[in-house]
Amino acid sequence: MALTGRAALIAALASVPVGVWDPSWTGILAVNAPLAVACACDFALAAPVRRLGLTRSGDASARLGETADVTLTVSNPSGRPLRARLRDAWPPSSWQPGTETAASRHSLTVPAGERRRVTTRLRPPRRGDRHADRVTIRSYGPLGLLTRQGTHRVPWTVRVLPPFTSRKHLPSKLSRLRELDGRTSVLTRGEGTEFDSLREYVPGDDTRSIDWRATARHSTVAVRTWRPERDRHILLVLDTGRTSAGRVDDAPRLDAAMDAALLLAALASRAGDRVDLLAYDRRVRALLQGRTAGDVLPSLVNAMATLEPELVETDARGLAATTLRSAPRRSLVVLFTTLDAAPIEEGLLPVLPQLTQRHTVLVASVADPHVSRMAQARGHTDAVYEAAAAAQAQSERRHIADQLRRHGVTVVDATPDELPPALADAYLELKAAGRL
């Protein structure tokens, strides 16, 4: 029970003549019997809190940057109307800084035997699960002098999903895919392509594509056209070690890698390829296998939602071994990791032959656009030093990328905005060349 009519009580006591004051509470209540009766009646008329029924409904997920509305239904089974202030408590990371107080507090009136709904709007600033905490209700009497207060546990979870901002590039990449798929006829050749059809030879065609048997049956030279194979296997490997925690444009590198992985997964599933996911640092953080084309994207988004960078050095040998177990037959392994010298030279390079011997390997890395801006800075001494440091960092990344390419690895190194379309283009080029 909490005193909410303190001002009224103090005013009433102040109106009592000094000579009538009794220092004991008994004396005070005796002198202010009407006020005491009013407080008791007010408390008695306040609806009981513990008997209230509370249930939740609403959004169970939302993309990062969007809002999630969670509705709380308050049922009043008592014979007294409920006049209340309600606080729907969630973790502080459920709202943008400074907005929690206004979003979580509600006023409501529920007549006896009825129910009312209040909606709490969440806007989490980062991915992951948000679990509802306690619901605190303060029930007022008709005079507002005294209140009843209690808490209820009403479980609910809102999962904040990756935003998938690179979805805007999907239509243009699908258009290129249709060309490769033979819907717009193109001639491609290479290991791993499937025969599509025959057509008449035109100058410039690869003579190795001439079908001599078909040519013998016709009066014109016939050539085979090819289309990229379907049902190839693609394994997306997210390095969740300490380097993925580095912030680029005020977001972890891991988030940018996820966005690129989602675009590639959406494109590959449309191409008829199977897409799996492995997240690893020193142990498996997520493993997603065997999803159908229609289910792969929602499953990936859901699995990525709770992934967080781990502040540990990635075990490259463990990552390679887990990758080989997860992809037993020839696949395209897309490794999202850093191009920093130490993790690559001491970790990945020694185990890289194990991967390239069996699989086609593509390394995708998130570059920091701030470094590019630093490299272009001029005008004063500090800017020149910053430009020199940025140029050195860029030179080291190019050197590491060249080392990987010498091992037969395709490397895509781009800023967060440019990485998704660049990675999709690299996939399409590998598919056109028949290297998948």
C-alpha positions in Angstrom: 0.0 0.0 0.0 1.4 3.5 -0.9 0.2 6.9 0.3 -0.7 9.0 -2.7 -2.8 11.6 -0.9 0.1 13.0 1.1 -0.6 16.6 0.2 -4.3 16.3 1.3 -3.2 14.6 4.6 -0.6 17.3 5.4 -3.1 20.1 4.5 -5.7 18.5 6.8 -3.2 18.2 9.7 -2.0 21.7 9.2 -5.5 23.0 9.7 -5.8 21.5 13.2 -5.2 24.2 16.0 -1.8 23.8 17.6 -3.3 23.3 21.1 -5.2 20.3 19.9 -2.1 18.4 18.5 -1.3 15.0 20.0 2.2 13.8 19.1 0.9 10.2 18.7 -0.7 8.8 15.6 -3.7 7.8 17.8 -4.2 11.5 18.6 -3.8 12.6 15.1 -6.4 10.0 13.8 -8.8 10.9 16.6 -8.6 14.6 15.7 -8.8 13.8 11.9 -11.4 10.9 12.1 -13.2 12.1 8.9 -9.9 12.0 7.0 -9.0 8.6 8.4 -12.4 7.2 7.4 -12.0 8.7 3.9 -8.6 7.1 3.5 -10.0 3.7 4.7 -13.0 3.9 2.4 -10.8 4.9 -0.5 -8.4 2.0 0.1 -11.4 -0.4 0.4 -12.9 0.8 -2.9 -9.7 0.4 -4.9 -9.9 -2.7 -7.0 -7.6 -5.5 -5.8 -4.5 -6.0 -7.9 -3.6 -9.6 -7.3 -6.9 -10.9 -8.7 -6.5 -9.2 -12.0 -6.0 -11.4 -15.1 -3.3 -10.4 -17.6 -2.5 -11.9 -21.0 -0.4 -10.9 -23.9 -0.7 -10.9 -27.7 0.9 -9.1 -30.6 4.2 -9.2 -32.5 6.6 -11.9 -31.7 9.3 -10.6 -34.1 10.3 -7.5 -35.8 13.2 -6.4 -38.1 15.9 -4.2 -36.6 14.8 -0.6 -37.0 11.1 -1.4 -37.0 8.6 -1.4 -34.2 6.9 -4.3 -32.4 3.5 -3.8 -30.7 2.8 -6.0 -27.7 -0.8 -5.9 -26.4 -1.5 -6.5 -22.7 -5.1 -7.5 -21.9 -6.2 -6.6 -18.3 -9.3 -8.4 -17.0 -11.0 -7.2 -13.8 -13.0 -10.0 -12.2 -13.7 -8.0 -9.0 -16.9 -6.1 -8.3 -15.1 -2.8 -8.1 -13.9 -0.7 -11.1 -10.1 -0.5 -11.6 -8.5 2.9 -11.9 -4.8 2.3 -12.4 -1.4 3.2 -13.6 0.4 0.4 -15.2 4.1 -0.1 -16.0 5.0 -2.8 -18.6 8.7 -3.4 -17.9 11.0 -4.6 -20.6 14.9 -4.6 -20.8 16.3 -1.1 -21.5 17.5 -2.3 -24.9 13.9 -2.6 -26.0 13.7 1.1 -26.9 15.8 3.9 -28.2 17.6 5.7 -25.4 15.4 8.1 -23.5 12.0 6.7 -24.7 11.4 3.9 -22.2 9.4 6.0 -19.7 6.8 7.2 -22.1 6.5 3.9 -23.9 6.1 1.6 -21.0 3.6 3.5 -18.7 -0.1 3.5 -19.3 -3.3 4.8 -17.5 -6.4 2.7 -17.8 -9.9 2.2 -16.3 -11.5 -1.2 -16.3 -15.1 -1.5 -15.2 -16.0 -4.4 -12.9 -16.2 -7.7 -14.8 -14.8 -6.3 -18.0 -11.4 -6.1 -19.7 -9.3 -3.5 -21.4 -6.2 -3.5 -23.6 -3.1 -1.4 -23.6 -0.3 -1.6 -26.2 3.4 -1.2 -25.5 5.4 -0.3 -28.6 9.0 -1.6 -28.7 11.7 -0.3 -30.9 14.9 -2.2 -30.1 18.2 -0.7 -31.3 20.0 -4.0 -31.8 19.3 -7.7 -32.7 18.4 -10.5 -30.3 15.6 -11.6 -28.0 13.8 -9.2 -25.7 11.9 -10.9 -22.8 9.1 -9.1 -21.0 9.8 -8.4 -17.3 7.2 -7.6 -14.6 3.9 -5.7 -15.0 3.4 -3.4 -12.1 -0.1 -2.1 -11.5 -1.1 0.6 -9.0 -4.8 0.6 -8.3 -6.4 3.9 -7.1 -9.5 4.5 -5.0 -12.0 7.0 -6.2 -10.4 9.8 -4.1 -6.8 8.9 -5.0 -5.7 9.0 -1.3 -4.4 5.4 -1.0 -3.5 2.8 -3.5 -3.0 -1.0 -3.9 0.0 -2.0 -5.8 1.2 -5.4 -7.1 3.2 -7.1 -9.8 2.5 -9.9 -12.3 4.7 -12.0 -14.5 3.3 -12.1 -18.0 5.9 -13.8 -20.2 6.5 -12.7 -23.8 9.4 -12.7 -26.2 10.1 -10.4 -29.1 12.9 -11.6 -31.5 14.6 -8.7 -33.3 15.7 -9.9 -36.7 18.5 -8.7 -39.0 17.1 -5.9 -41.2 18.2 -7.3 -44.6 18.7 -3.8 -46.1 20.4 -5.4 -49.2 17.1 -6.8 -50.4 16.9 -3.8 -52.7 19.7 -5.4 -54.9 17.8 -8.7 -55.4 15.8 -7.8 -58.5 18.8 -6.7 -60.5 20.8 -9.8 -59.5 17.8 -12.1 -60.4 17.8 -10.5 -63.8 21.4 -11.5 -64.3 20.6 -14.9 -63.0 17.8 -15.3 -65.6 20.4 -14.6 -68.3 22.7 -17.3 -67.0 19.8 -19.7 -66.6 19.1 -19.6 -70.3 15.9 -17.5 -70.2 17.9 -14.9 -72.1 20.0 -17.3 -74.2 23.8 -17.0 -73.5 26.6 -19.4 -74.2 28.6 -20.5 -71.2 31.1 -23.3 -70.9 33.1 -24.8 -68.1 33.3 -27.7 -65.7 30.0 -28.3 -63.9 27.6 -26.8 -66.5 24.5 -28.6 -67.8 23.6 -29.0 -71.4 20.7 -26.8 -72.4 20.0 -26.9 -76.1 21.4 -26.8 -79.6 21.5 -23.8 -81.9 23.1 -22.7 -85.1 26.8 -21.7 -85.0 27.6 -18.0 -85.3 31.1 -16.5 -85.7 32.8 -16.1 -82.3 31.4 -19.2 -80.7 33.8 -21.6 -79.0 34.6 -24.4 -81.4 34.7 -26.8 -78.5 31.0 -26.4 -78.2 30.3 -27.8 -81.7 28.1 -30.9 -81.7 29.5 -32.9 -84.6 26.8 -35.5 -84.6 24.1 -33.0 -84.7 26.0 -31.1 -87.4 26.2 -34.3 -89.5 22.4 -34.7 -89.4 21.8 -31.1 -90.4 22.9 -28.8 -93.2 24.3 -26.2 -90.6 26.9 -26.4 -87.9 25.2 -26.9 -84.5 26.7 -25.9 -81.2 25.6 -26.8 -77.7 24.4 -24.1 -75.2 24.9 -24.6 -71.6 23.2 -23.4 -68.4 24.6 -23.2 -64.9 23.9 -26.4 -62.9 21.2 -26.4 -60.3 21.2 -28.0 -56.9 24.7 -26.9 -56.1 25.6 -26.7 -52.4 26.6 -23.4 -50.8 27.8 -23.2 -47.2 27.8 -19.7 -45.6 30.4 -19.6 -42.8 30.2 -16.7 -40.4 33.3 -16.1 -38.3 31.9 -14.9 -35.0 35.3 -14.4 -33.2 36.6 -11.2 -31.8 37.3 -9.6 -35.2 33.6 -9.7 -36.0 32.9 -7.4 -33.1 34.8 -4.5 -34.7 32.4 -1.6 -35.4 32.1 -0.3 -38.9 29.7 2.7 -39.4 28.5 2.2 -35.8 27.5 -1.5 -36.3 29.5 -4.7 -35.7 31.2 -6.2 -38.8 29.1 -9.3 -38.1 25.9 -7.4 -38.9 27.3 -6.3 -42.3 28.4 -9.9 -43.0 24.9 -11.1 -42.2 23.3 -8.7 -44.6 25.5 -9.9 -47.4 24.9 -13.5 -46.5 21.1 -13.0 -46.7 21.3 -11.5 -50.2 23.5 -14.3 -51.4 21.2 -16.9 -49.8 18.1 -15.3 -51.4 19.8 -15.3 -54.9 21.2 -18.8 -54.6 17.9 -20.3 -53.5 16.2 -18.7 -56.5 18.9 -20.3 -58.6 17.9 -23.8 -57.3 21.0 -24.2 -55.1 20.9 -25.5 -51.5 22.1 -23.1 -48.9 23.4 -24.0 -45.4 24.7 -21.8 -42.6 27.6 -22.3 -40.1 28.5 -19.8 -37.4 31.7 -20.6 -35.6 34.5 -19.2 -33.4 35.7 -21.8 -30.9 32.6 -23.8 -31.1 29.5 -24.0 -33.3 27.2 -21.0 -32.6 24.6 -21.9 -35.2 24.2 -24.7 -37.8 21.4 -24.7 -40.3 21.1 -27.5 -42.8 18.6 -29.1 -45.2 16.2 -26.2 -45.6 14.0 -26.0 -48.6 14.2 -23.1 -51.0 11.1 -21.5 -49.6 12.2 -21.9 -46.0 15.8 -21.1 -46.2 15.6 -17.3 -45.9 13.2 -17.2 -42.9 15.3 -19.9 -41.2 18.6 -18.0 -41.8 17.1 -14.7 -40.5 15.8 -16.5 -37.4 19.1 -18.2 -36.7 21.1 -15.0 -37.2 18.9 -12.9 -34.9 20.5 -14.2 -31.7 24.2 -14.4 -32.9 26.6 -12.0 -31.2 30.3 -11.6 -31.7 32.4 -13.5 -29.1 35.5 -11.8 -27.7 37.7 -14.9 -28.4 40.2 -15.7 -31.1 38.7 -17.9 -33.7 40.0 -21.5 -33.8 40.9 -21.8 -37.5 41.6 -25.5 -37.4 38.3 -26.2 -35.7 36.5 -24.0 -38.2 38.1 -25.9 -41.1 37.3 -29.3 -39.6 33.7 -28.3 -38.9 33.3 -26.9 -42.4 34.5 -30.1 -43.9 32.1 -32.1 -41.8 29.2 -29.8 -42.7 30.0 -30.0 -46.5 31.0 -33.6 -47.3 30.8 -33.1 -51.0 32.1 -30.4 -53.3 30.5 -27.0 -52.4 31.0 -23.3 -52.6 32.2 -22.3 -49.1 31.7 -18.6 -48.5 33.7 -17.5 -45.4 32.8 -14.2 -43.9 35.9 -13.1 -42.0 38.5 -10.3 -41.6 41.5 -9.6 -43.9 43.7 -8.6 -41.0 47.2 -10.0 -41.3 47.5 -11.9 -38.0 44.3 -13.9 -38.1 44.8 -14.8 -41.8 48.5 -15.6 -41.8 48.6 -17.4 -38.4 45.1 -18.9 -38.5 43.5 -19.4 -41.9 46.4 -19.8 -44.3 47.8 -23.0 -42.7 44.5 -24.8 -42.9 43.3 -23.3 -46.2 44.6 -26.2 -48.4 42.3 -28.5 -46.6 39.3 -26.4 -47.8 40.5 -25.6 -51.3 41.4 -29.2 -52.1 37.7 -30.2 -51.8 35.7 -27.0 -52.2 35.6 -23.7 -54.0 36.3 -21.1 -51.4 35.2 -17.5 -51.4 36.3 -15.1 -48.7 34.1 -12.0 -48.0 35.4 -9.3 -45.8 33.9 -6.0 -44.6 36.1 -3.0 -45.2 35.9 0.2 -43.1 34.8 3.2 -45.2 36.4 5.5 -42.7 39.8 4.2 -43.8 39.0 5.1 -47.4 38.0 8.6 -46.2 41.2 8.9 -44.2 43.3 7.9 -47.2 41.9 10.9 -49.1 42.4 13.4 -46.3 44.7 16.3 -47.0 45.2 19.9 -45.9 47.0 19.8 -42.6 49.7 17.7 -40.8 47.3 15.4 -38.9 45.4 14.6 -42.1 48.6 13.7 -43.9 49.6 11.3 -41.1 46.1 9.8 -41.2 46.3 9.4 -44.9 49.6 7.6 -44.6 48.3 5.2 -41.9 45.2 4.5 -44.1 47.3 3.8 -47.1 49.4 1.4 -45.1 46.3 -0.4 -43.8 44.9 -0.7 -47.4 48.2 -2.0 -48.7 48.2 -4.7 -46.0 44.7 -5.8 -46.9 45.6 -6.0 -50.6 48.6 -8.1 -49.7 46.5 -10.5 -47.6 43.9 -10.7 -50.4 46.7 -11.5 -52.9 48.0 -14.3 -50.7 44.5 -15.8 -50.6 44.1 -15.6 -54.3 47.4 -17.4 -54.8 45.7 -20.3 -53.0 42.9 -20.3 -55.4 40.5 -18.3 -53.2 38.1 -15.7 -54.6 38.2 -12.6 -52.4 35.5 -9.9 -52.1 36.6 -7.0 -49.9 34.1 -4.1 -49.8 32.4 -1.6 -47.5 29.1 -2.6 -45.7 26.9 -1.0 -48.4 29.0 -2.4 -51.3 29.7 -5.9 -50.0 26.2 -7.6 -50.6 26.0 -6.7 -54.4 29.7 -7.4 -54.9 29.3 -10.8 -53.3 26.3 -11.6 -55.4 28.2 -10.7 -58.5 31.1 -12.9 -57.5 28.6 -15.8 -57.1 27.1 -15.2 -60.5 30.6 -15.1 -62.1 31.5 -18.4 -60.5 28.3 -19.9 -61.6 28.7 -18.6 -65.2 32.3 -20.0 -65.3 31.0 -23.4 -64.1 33.1 -23.4 -61.0 30.4 -24.4 -58.6 
